[in-house]
Each structure stands twice: as C-alpha cells, then as structure tokens.
Amino acid sequence: MGGPSTVAETHDFLKNLFLDGDLIPLPFQRFLAPVIARRRTPQIEEQYAAIGGGSPILQYTQLQGEGMAKLLDELHPETAPHKAYVAFRYAQPLTEATARQLKEDGVQRAVAFTQYPQYSCSTTGSSLNELYRRGKAGEMGNIKWSVIDRWGTHPGFIEAVAQNIEAALAKFPPESRSDAVLLFSAHSLPMSVVNRGDPYILEVSASVAAVMQRLGYANPYRLVWQSQVGPSAWMGPQTSDALKGLARLGKNRVVLVPIAFTSDHIETLYELDLEYGKEAKELGMEVYRAESLNDSPVFIRALADIAAEHLRCTGSGQSPASVQLGLRCPGCTNATCGHSKEWFARGG
C-alpha cells in the first residue's frame, strides 16, 4: 500500500486508497472516495504526526530491496545485475511513476514481487491489476514479466518472525515467560471479501501455524485482526477486543505479533504501539510487540532466496505465474482480475 512519507501527503494517500474498488468497494466510488478522504484526513494526519511525521515504509522497503538485490547478484549471477524498484499502490512512488522509470531504464525482464507475504485480492491482487493496466497501456515498454505472488510460509520469513517473537518474550521474567499469550495481528478483511473466496485468511493462518511450529508451540496463541474501517462486518475478533477479553480472563502478559506486515508503518507504530499499548496499560496488562522485520538480515536473505528460486524456476521453463495466481475467487465479479491473471500467465 505504501504510506505518506510526510504528514502533508496524507490526503492524497487516503484519496488513492478509497478510490481503489479492489480494496474498498464503494457505491459511486469516484464521488464518495474524495469526500471520505477529506473527512478522515485530519484524524489520520494526527496519527502520522504522533509516529514522527510520516510513515517509514518507503525507507524500509528501499533498504530491503537494495539488500535483496545485492545478495541476488551472488545467488543468481546468471541474471545479474539486479535492481529493486518500489511501486506503491496509494503513495509515492506510485505504480504509474515506477512504470515510467522502468521504461526510461530500458528494463526488459522484471519480477512483480509482492511484499504482502499472504495473498489477497484486495492487496496483491489490486497491485497486480494496476501493474497490468499500466503494462496493457504500453507505459512500461516491452518487458517480460513473471510474478512472486505469495510466500507466507517460506522458512526464512518464518525464522525472521520467530526470532523477533523470541526477543519480545525475553522481556518477561523467565518464570512467567511460557504464560505469555502470543497475539498474531493481521489487517482484517470485510466479510464480503472473505465470503467470495479470498485466500487471505487461510494464508495468514498458515503463516501463524508455521511460526508456532518453529517455536515448538511453547506459548498459547491466537490470530486476531486489526484496522477495520466502516460499519460493515469484518473478520474478527478485533485485536483491541481480544486484549480486553484476555484481561478479563486474567491473561495479563501478551506479545503482539504483526504477522502480515513486513515493515513498520502506521498500523504497527500507531495502532499496535500507541493505541493498543495504551489500552493494555489501562487494563493492567504487560504487553510487548515483536519488532517488525524492517532491516532484519534474516528477512532480507529470505527475500533474496525467494527471488533466486523464482528466477531458477522461470529460467528453466516454468510458468511465469503460479497455479494459485491463475485461480480467481469463486465469487469474483471483477473482470480486471481475470484479464490481469491471463496477462501475467503469458509473461506480460
């Protein structure tokens, strides 16, 4: 999704977000989205001011990409040199700007590498649809494409998350450490998206199961959901409600784990740290958050391993897109999804 690097960019970020029918389907979207964005901007600007004046997601995404490309030169020299480009969905650099840069640089071979570990039509699907629209319009030149569309159970990703959980658990006294509840928190989805067959819930659950297996199931745990927007039904329980419920049950030691985010941004720095942290303190709870992956060398190595394996497979004649990417949700009514999947399956 990206995030505004400065407070002043907040309105444009929100407007782009609410204009995206893949993420938030709205009636009369072209007219309603700017209105909603204007109404929400003051509150969200305050939140970005509270976390330092903007989102660090671009900084970390660039750091991760550059580190991955450097390792990739060693892991897969046949396609070196490698260069990482950032294409955000709602903040600069937008896909439109990155498309122009790819064309100016004369890129002929590119991998669309989603930075959402778990696939959703609302996130990775929306980003690929936008890339398809730019490619179909000829804005990127003649590029041969392939796609890394999901990697939520990759051993390197799981190891990086597990190490950060272990570091958070180490803050509790040894005698009470095993009693701490691990709350894996992921961005929620509207139930209308879940019920049409979106795979996100299943894939996040698979990530959680893999992390707990790596940790030896040494702590009680639950998967919870955050960032609900609007009055419609969303996947629950909400993270805030789960904290209140645990306090009521006498479970006062918790580690919050951002399982679907790979770098710090407003949903970790404000929602998890400030908002839920304040609630937990008022409830008399001792809560620590597992660090985001950010500049973790284990995570950056995982990105390079994923990309290298992908390049080896596509180089040996395998399809440029996975079997899973080719399957539309059973309840899908978005024609662009079908066109996008066919386009990537052909290599662009």
N, C-alpha and C positions, 0 to 999 in steps of 0.2 A: 504493500500500500504506500509505503513511504511516510513522510511526516514533515510538517513545516520546520525548516531549519531556524526560522525566526518567528517571533510572535506575529509579525506583520503578514506572514504568509498563511495564517490560519484560515481566513475566509476562503481563499482560493482552494485550499486543500479540502475544506468541507463542501464547497460547491461541487468540486470534481467528484467527491465521494458520493454525494446524494444524487448526482446525475447518472450514476452507474446502475443501470437496471439489473445487471448481473448480481450486484451485491445487495442493493436495497430496491426491489421493485416498488414503484410508486405510481398511482394514477396521475395522469397529467404531469409526468416527471419533469419535463422541460420547464414548466411553470412553477411547480411546487418546490423543486430542489433549491433554487436560489433563495426562495422565501425561508425555507427551513435553515439553510446555511446562515443567512443573516441573523435569524433569531438565536441560533446556537453559538455564533461566533464569540460574543463577549464572555460567556462562561468558559468556553474552550481556550480562549486567549489567557484567561486567568490560570488555567491549569498548566499551560505551556510556560507561563511566567514562573509558576511555582517549581518547575523542574529545571529552571536555569535559563529560560528564554527561548526554548526551541527543542526540537527532537534531535537526538544524536544518531538517529538511524542511518542517515547518509554517511556520516563519518565511519561508523562501524561496518556498513555494507561495503564501502570502498576498501577499508582495511582488510576485510575478509576476502574480497575479490582479488585484490592485489597479492595477498599471501597465497591464495589458492593458485593463481596463475604462475607465480614463481615456482611453487612446488610441482605444478603440472609440467613445466618445461623439463624437469628432471624425470618425472614419472612416465611421460609420454612424449619423448623428444621428436617422434615422427611428425607431430603436428605443431611443434614449437616454431616460433614464439607464440605464446598465448597472451591474450589481453582480456581483462574483465571490464564489461560495460554495465552500468546501472540503469535500469528502466523502471521507474516507479509508476504506480498506477494513478496516484492523485496528487503527488508533489514533485517538485523539480529534483532530478531530471525526469520529466515525463517521457513515456514511450515515444511520443512524437519527436522530441528533441534527440533522443538516442537513435532513432531511426535515421534522422538526417546525418548524425555523426558516423554511423555505420557506413552510410553511402559515401560520405566525404572521405572516409578512411579506406574505401575500396575493399571492404570485407567481403570475402567470397564464401566463407564457411563459418557458421555460427551455431551455438548451442543455446537454446532457451532453457536456462537452468533456474527453475522456480526456487525462491528462498522461503517458501512455505513448505516445511517438511511433509505435512499431510495435505492431500489434495481436497479441494472443494471447488465446485463450480463458481462459487462466489468470490474466490480469491485467485488461485492459479488459473481456473477456467476463464475468469474475467480478464486476467493479464494476457493469456494466450489469445483470447478473442481480439483484444486490442492490437496485439502484435500481428495477427492475421489481417486485420483491417488495414494496417499500415503497409504490410507486405503486398496485399492484393492491389493496393492503390499505387504500387511501384515506388514507394517512398524510400525504400532501403536498397534499391539496386537489385542485382541478380545474386541473391545469397542462397546457398544450400543450407537448409535448416534441419536440426534434429532437436529433440526435447527430453529433458530430465524432468519428469512431471511429479514425482513423489519419492521420498527417501526416509520416511519416518521411523523405519526400523533398522537403518544402517548401523552397523556395530560402532563406528566412530562417533556418530551422533549420539547414540545411546550412552557410550562411555563418557563423552563430554558432559552430558546432562547428569549422569550418575556421580561423577566426580564433584560437581557443584553441589549436589544434594548432600554428599558426604561432608563437604566443607561446612555447610549450614548446620548439619546435625552435630558437628563437633563443637558448636557453640553451647550446646546443652551439657549439663553435668553428666559424666559417664553413667551414673546410676539411674538416670531418668531418660537417657537418650533413646532407648528402644520403645518408650511410651509415646514419643512424638509422632503425631499424625502427619503424613505427607499428603498435602492437598495439591494435586496437579490441576492447574488452572489454565484453561484454553478459552479463546474467543468463542462465544456462543454463536449459534445459528438460529434463525427463525424456524419454527416447526414446519412451516410451509415448504422450506428448502429441504429439511430432513425428510419429510414425508414424500417428496418426489423422487427420493432415492439417492441423494447426495452421499458420497462415501466418507465424508469428513469425520463423522462421529466414530465410525468403525476404525478409521486410520489413526485417529488420536488415541483411541482405546488400545490399539496395537502398540503404539509408542509407549504408553504407560506400562503395559504388561511387560514389554522388553526391558524397560528401566528397572521395574521391580524384580524381574528375574536376575538382572545383573547385580542388584542389591541384596539378593537372597531372601526377598520378602521379609526383611528384618523388622519392618515397621508397618503399622496399619496405614492404609491409604484410601483415598477416594479421588475420583475425577470429577471436577466441578467446572463451572462455566461463568465467564465474565463478559462485561461490555454489552449487555442487552440495550437496544435502542428502540424506543417506541412502545405502543400499547399491545402489540400482537404477541402471541405466545412464542416463547423462545425455549431452546434446550436448557434444562436445569439439572440440578439445583444451581442457583447463582452462588458465586464464591462468597459474597457477603452473607447470604443466608446460611451457608454451610458453616462459616465461622461462628455465627450466633448459635446454631444448633450444637456444634461441638462444645461451646462454652456451657450450654445448658446441660449437656451430658457429662460435664466435668473433665473434658479433654482440653486442657489448657496449654498444651505445648504443640505447636504446629510449624511445619515448614511449607511455605508456599513455593510451588514449582511452576514457572512459566514454560509449559511443555510444547506450545505451538508457536513460540516466538524465538527467533534466533539472535536478537539484539535488543538492547534497551530502547524503549520509546515510551510514549505517554501511558500505555496500558501496564507497563511494569513500573515506571518511575513515579507516576501519579496514582493510578488506580490501585495497584498492589501495595506499593510502598507507603504512600501518604494516606489514601482514603481507607483502605482496608487495615493498614497498620494502626491508624488512629482508632478505628472501630475495635480492633483486637485489644488495644491497650485499655480502652474503656470497659471492655468485658473482663479485664484482669488476666488476659492471656499473654503468654510468651511466644511471640511469633518471629521467625526469621524467614527471609526469602532466599532461595537458592539463586545465585548470581545468573544473569543472562550469559549467553555464550560469548558474545562480544569479541574479544581478542584471544579467546582460548586457542592455544596452538593445537590441542587435540581436535577441536572442531574444525579449524582451518585445514588440518590434514585430512579430516573426513571429507570435506568439500572436494579437495584435490583427488582423493581416492575415488569418490563417486564420479567425478568428471573423467578421470583416466579410464575407469572401467567402461564408461559410456562410449568414449572415443574408440576404445579397443573393439567394442561390440559393433558399433556402427561402421567402423573401418573394415570389419570382416564380413560385411554384407547384411547385417541385421537391420530390421526396420528402423527408420529414424524416430519413430514414436512407439511407445509401449502398447501392449494389448489393452491394458486398462484404460489408457487415454482414449482409445478408439470407441469405448462404450459410453453412449450417452445415458443419462439417468432415465429410468423407465418412465418417469413423469415429465421429462423435458419437453418444453414447448418453444424453446429458443432456437430458431433456425440457424443463428450465427454459430452456435456451438457445433452443430453438425458440419457446417462449411469449414470451420476452423480445424476440427479434428481431421477432416479429409485433406485439407491443405497441408497440415504438418505430416500426415502419414505419407504424403508424396514428396516430403522434403522441401516444402515451400513452393 
